[in-house]
Amino acid sequence: MAKKDEIVAKKDETQEVEASSGFDPVGFFKETREELDKVVWPSRQQLISESLAVLLMVILSASLIYLVDNFFNWGAGKVFGS
């Protein structure tokens, strides 16, 4: 419960500073840095494997769309005779 009270107190202090002085660029970059330190960055292996998975899915989706488009184009040509 103490952590929650501490977070609320920090939030109140932050709101008071923001209300009195407007935008604080130094504080903004400090808080941004703190948030980026919390990010769990992927390993090189994980980054490569997930990038390949995304690339494969994009290629498969584009191929499917291309094939369906050609099918409908062929069908429209048969129906409308162009």
C-alpha positions as CSV (number, residue, x, y, z in Angstrom):
1,M,0.0,0.0,0.0
2,A,3.0,2.3,0.7
3,K,4.1,2.1,-3.0
4,K,0.6,3.2,-4.1
5,D,0.7,6.2,-1.8
6,E,4.2,7.0,-3.0
7,I,3.0,6.9,-6.7
8,V,0.0,9.1,-5.9
9,A,2.3,11.6,-4.1
10,K,4.7,11.7,-7.0
11,K,1.8,12.1,-9.4
12,D,0.5,15.0,-7.3
13,E,3.9,16.7,-7.2
14,T,4.3,16.2,-11.0
15,Q,0.8,17.8,-11.6
16,E,1.7,20.7,-9.4
17,V,5.0,21.3,-11.3
18,E,3.2,21.0,-14.6
19,A,0.5,23.4,-13.6
20,S,2.8,26.0,-12.3
21,S,5.5,26.1,-14.9
22,G,3.9,24.6,-18.1
23,F,6.1,22.3,-20.2
24,D,9.4,21.2,-18.7
25,P,11.7,19.9,-21.4
26,V,14.4,18.6,-19.0
27,G,11.8,16.7,-17.0
28,F,10.2,15.4,-20.2
29,F,13.5,14.0,-21.4
30,K,14.3,12.6,-18.0
31,E,10.9,10.8,-17.8
32,T,11.3,9.6,-21.4
33,R,14.7,8.1,-20.5
34,E,13.2,6.4,-17.4
35,E,10.4,4.9,-19.5
36,L,12.8,3.7,-22.2
37,D,14.9,2.0,-19.5
38,K,11.8,-0.1,-18.6
39,V,11.5,-1.4,-22.2
40,V,12.5,-5.1,-22.7
41,W,14.3,-5.0,-26.0
42,P,14.4,-8.2,-28.1
43,S,17.5,-10.2,-28.6
44,R,19.2,-10.2,-32.0
45,Q,17.9,-13.8,-32.7
46,Q,14.4,-12.9,-31.7
47,L,14.4,-9.8,-33.8
48,I,15.6,-11.7,-36.9
49,S,13.1,-14.5,-36.5
50,E,10.2,-12.2,-35.9
51,S,11.2,-10.0,-38.8
52,L,11.4,-13.0,-41.1
53,A,7.9,-14.1,-39.9
54,V,6.4,-10.7,-40.7
55,L,8.1,-10.6,-44.1
56,L,6.8,-14.1,-44.9
57,M,3.3,-13.1,-43.9
58,V,3.4,-9.9,-46.0
59,I,4.6,-11.9,-49.0
60,L,1.9,-14.6,-48.6
61,S,-0.8,-11.9,-48.1
62,A,0.4,-10.0,-51.2
63,S,0.5,-13.2,-53.3
64,L,-3.0,-14.2,-52.2
65,I,-4.4,-10.7,-53.0
66,Y,-2.6,-10.8,-56.4
67,L,-4.1,-14.2,-57.2
68,V,-7.6,-13.3,-56.2
69,D,-7.4,-10.1,-58.2
70,N,-6.2,-12.0,-61.3
71,F,-9.0,-14.5,-60.8
72,F,-11.7,-11.8,-60.6
73,N,-10.1,-10.0,-63.6
74,W,-10.2,-13.2,-65.6
75,G,-13.8,-13.8,-64.5
76,A,-14.9,-10.3,-65.4
77,G,-13.3,-10.7,-68.8
78,K,-15.3,-13.9,-69.4
79,V,-18.6,-12.4,-68.2
80,F,-18.3,-9.0,-69.9
81,G,-16.4,-10.3,-72.9
82,S,-13.4,-7.9,-73.0
